Amino acid sequence: MRIGQGYDAHRFTEGRRLVLGGVEIPHKLGMAAHSDGDVLIHALCDALLGAAALGDIGKHFPDNSDDFKDIDSRILLRRVVELLREQGLKVANIDSTIVAQQPKLAPHIATMCQRLADDLQVTVADVNVKATTTEGMGFAGRGEGIACYAVVLLVSL
């Protein structure tokens, strides 16, 4: 078994979609990012790559490459899963926490879990997504952006 943890954060900006866990969330602001800014998937990719000792998301998908400009982060996640398979590894389970004062995410979590499970090639019972606020503290609490933490367990194929 191999354990990995990941973290990502992006600030809000106008004129962008808000995408979390592969789900577009209705909101007046989106994430400032080179890709689609999906902090949940980015934290998850870092956790997966870290567990496999394969570096981080920036190593594999640099933010100065036009190849990844505005890319759907689900594509990146699927590529990470392919890298894991090449290493003889697969996902056992994931647990994640989105930190956001706004918008309310509870109505979207089941869809996020299903999309992540599909991309990770696991059952939805192997995927957990939680959302929390910081009660107004810090950058997330002030509504400046969103952060996410992810923990994964990998096992041999």
RACOR-V292715 format. One record per pair of residues at least 24 apart in sequence whose ideal C-beta (glycine too) atoms are under 10 Angstrom apart, sorted by the first residue. I is the first residue (numbers start at 0). GAP is how many residues later the second one is. D is the distance in whole Angstrom. If there is no record, write none. Layout:
I;GAP;D
I;GAP;D
This chain:
0;50;9
0;88;10
0;91;7
0;152;6
0;153;7
0;154;6
0;155;8
1;46;10
1;48;9
1;49;4
1;50;7
1;51;8
1;82;10
1;85;10
1;87;7
1;90;9
1;150;8
1;151;7
1;152;4
1;153;8
1;154;9
2;44;9
2;47;9
2;48;6
2;89;10
2;148;7
2;149;7
2;150;6
2;151;8
3;40;9
3;41;10
3;42;8
3;43;4
3;44;6
3;45;7
3;46;4
3;47;3
3;48;7
3;49;9
3;50;10
3;90;9
3;146;8
3;147;7
3;148;5
3;149;8
3;150;7
4;38;9
4;41;8
4;42;5
4;45;7
4;46;8
4;90;10
4;144;7
4;145;7
4;146;5
4;147;8
5;33;10
5;34;10
5;35;10
5;36;8
5;37;4
5;38;6
5;39;7
5;40;3
5;41;3
5;42;8
5;43;8
5;44;6
5;45;9
5;50;8
5;51;8
5;88;10
5;90;9
5;142;8
5;143;7
5;144;4
5;145;8
5;146;8
6;32;9
6;35;9
6;36;6
6;39;7
6;40;9
6;92;10
6;140;7
6;141;7
6;142;5
6;143;8
7;25;9
7;29;9
7;30;9
7;31;4
7;32;8
7;33;8
7;34;4
7;35;4
7;36;9
7;37;9
7;38;7
7;39;10
7;49;8
7;65;10
7;138;9
7;139;7
7;140;6
7;141;9
7;142;8
8;30;6
8;33;9
8;34;9
8;90;8
8;130;8
8;131;8
8;135;10
8;136;6
8;137;7
8;138;4
8;139;7
8;140;10
9;25;10
9;27;5
9;28;9
9;29;5
9;32;8
9;134;10
9;135;6
9;136;6
9;137;8
9;138;9
10;26;9
10;128;7
10;133;6
10;134;4
10;135;9
11;25;10
11;88;10
11;90;9
11;127;10
11;128;10
11;131;7
11;132;6
11;133;5
11;134;8
12;24;9
12;132;9
15;54;9
16;53;10
17;82;9
17;84;10
17;85;7
17;128;8
18;53;8
18;54;7
18;55;9
19;53;10
19;78;6
19;80;8
19;83;10
19;85;7
19;88;7
19;89;9
19;92;6
19;109;9
19;111;9
19;126;7
19;128;8
20;52;9
20;53;9
20;56;10
20;75;8
20;77;8
20;84;9
20;87;8
20;88;8
20;90;8
20;91;3
20;92;7
20;93;9
20;94;6
20;95;6
20;98;10
20;106;9
20;108;6
20;127;9
21;50;8
21;51;7
21;52;5
21;55;8
21;89;8
21;90;7
21;92;9
21;93;4
21;94;7
21;96;9
21;97;7
22;51;10
22;82;9
22;84;10
22;85;5
22;86;9
22;87;10
22;88;5
22;89;5
22;90;10
22;91;9
22;92;6
22;93;10
22;106;10
23;84;9
23;87;10
24;75;9
24;78;6
24;79;9
24;80;7
24;82;9
24;83;6
24;86;10
24;87;9
24;121;10
25;77;7
25;81;10
25;82;9
26;73;10
26;75;7
26;76;5
26;77;10
26;119;10
27;74;9
27;75;9
28;73;9
28;74;9
28;114;9
28;115;10
28;116;9
28;117;10
30;114;7
30;115;7
31;113;8
32;30;8
32;36;10
32;37;9
32;40;9
33;27;9
33;28;9
33;29;4
33;30;8
33;31;8
33;32;9
33;34;6
33;35;6
33;36;8
33;37;8
34;26;7
34;28;8
34;33;6
34;34;7
34;35;7
34;36;5
34;37;8
34;38;6
34;40;9
34;41;7
35;32;10
35;34;6
35;35;7
35;36;6
35;37;5
35;38;9
35;39;10
35;40;9
36;33;9
36;36;8
36;108;10
36;109;9
37;33;10
37;34;8
37;35;4
37;36;8
37;38;9
37;39;9
37;74;10
37;108;10
37;110;9
38;34;9
38;57;10
38;59;7
38;60;9
38;61;9
38;106;8
38;107;5
38;108;6
38;109;4
38;110;10
38;111;10
39;33;8
39;37;10
39;56;6
39;57;9
39;58;6
39;65;10
39;72;7
39;76;8
39;89;7
39;91;10
39;106;9
39;107;10
39;108;5
39;109;10
39;110;7
40;31;9
40;32;4
40;33;7
40;34;10
40;35;7
40;36;5
40;39;9
40;55;10
40;71;9
40;74;9
40;75;8
40;78;8
40;107;9
40;109;9
41;31;6
41;34;8
41;35;9
41;106;7
41;108;9
42;51;10
42;53;7
42;54;9
42;55;9
42;104;8
42;105;4
42;106;6
42;107;4
42;108;9
42;109;10
43;29;9
43;32;10
43;33;7
43;36;8
43;47;10
43;50;6
43;52;6
43;72;7
43;75;9
43;76;8
43;83;9
43;85;10
43;104;8
43;105;10
43;106;4
43;107;9
43;108;7
44;28;8
44;31;6
44;32;6
44;34;9
44;35;5
44;36;10
44;38;10
44;105;9
44;107;10
45;34;9
45;102;10
45;104;7
45;106;10
46;33;10
46;44;10
46;47;7
46;48;9
46;49;8
46;102;9
46;103;4
46;104;6
46;105;4
46;106;10
46;107;9
47;29;8
47;32;5
47;33;8
47;35;8
47;36;6
47;41;9
47;43;7
47;46;8
47;72;8
47;102;8
47;104;5
47;106;7
48;31;6
48;34;7
48;35;9
48;103;10
49;100;10
49;102;8
49;104;10
50;33;8
50;36;10
50;38;8
50;40;9
50;41;10
50;100;9
50;101;5
50;102;8
50;103;5
51;28;9
51;31;7
51;32;6
51;34;9
51;35;5
51;36;10
51;37;6
51;100;9
51;102;6
52;34;9
53;26;8
53;29;6
53;30;8
53;32;10
53;33;7
53;35;10
54;28;10
72;46;10
73;41;7
73;42;9
73;44;9
73;45;5
74;44;9
75;43;10
76;38;9
76;39;8
76;41;10
76;42;5
76;43;7
77;40;9
77;41;5
77;42;9
77;43;9
79;39;9
79;40;9
80;38;7
80;39;6
80;40;6
80;41;10
83;36;9
83;37;10
83;68;10
83;70;7
83;73;9
84;36;9
84;72;7
86;67;9
86;69;9
86;70;9
87;66;10
87;67;10
87;68;6
87;69;5
88;65;5
88;66;7
88;67;6
88;68;7
89;30;9
89;31;7
89;32;8
89;64;7
89;65;6
89;66;8
89;67;5
90;25;10
90;26;9
90;28;10
90;29;5
90;30;7
90;31;5
90;35;7
90;36;9
90;61;6
90;62;8
90;63;6
90;64;8
91;30;8
91;34;7
91;60;8
91;61;4
91;62;6
91;63;5
91;64;10
92;27;9
92;29;7
92;30;10
92;32;8
92;33;4
92;34;7
92;35;7
92;58;9
92;59;7
92;60;5
92;61;10
92;62;9
93;26;7
93;28;8
93;32;7
93;33;6
93;34;7
93;35;9
93;56;6
93;57;7
93;58;5
93;59;8
93;60;10
94;31;10
94;32;8
94;33;5
94;34;8
94;35;8
94;54;9
94;55;7
94;56;5
94;57;8
94;58;9
95;31;8
95;32;7
95;33;5
95;34;7
95;35;9
95;52;6
95;53;6
95;54;4
95;55;7
95;56;9
96;31;9
96;32;8
96;33;5
96;34;7
96;35;6
96;50;9
96;51;7
96;52;5
96;53;8
96;54;9
97;31;7
97;32;7
97;33;5
97;34;7
97;35;10
97;42;9
97;48;7
97;49;8
97;50;5
97;51;8
97;52;10
98;31;10
98;32;8
98;33;6
98;34;7
98;35;6
98;39;8
98;40;9
98;41;5
98;42;9
98;46;9
98;47;7
98;48;4
98;49;7
98;50;7
99;31;6
99;32;8
99;33;7
99;34;9
99;40;6
99;41;9
99;43;9
99;45;8
99;46;4
99;47;8
99;48;9
100;31;10
100;32;5
100;33;7
100;34;8
100;35;7
100;36;9
100;37;9
100;38;9
100;39;6
100;40;5
100;41;7
100;42;5
100;43;9
100;44;10
100;45;9
101;31;8
101;38;9
101;39;10
101;41;6
101;44;9
102;28;10
102;40;10
102;43;10
103;27;8
103;29;10
104;24;8
104;25;9
104;26;4
104;27;9
104;28;10
104;41;9
105;24;10
105;25;7
115;34;10
119;32;9
125;27;9
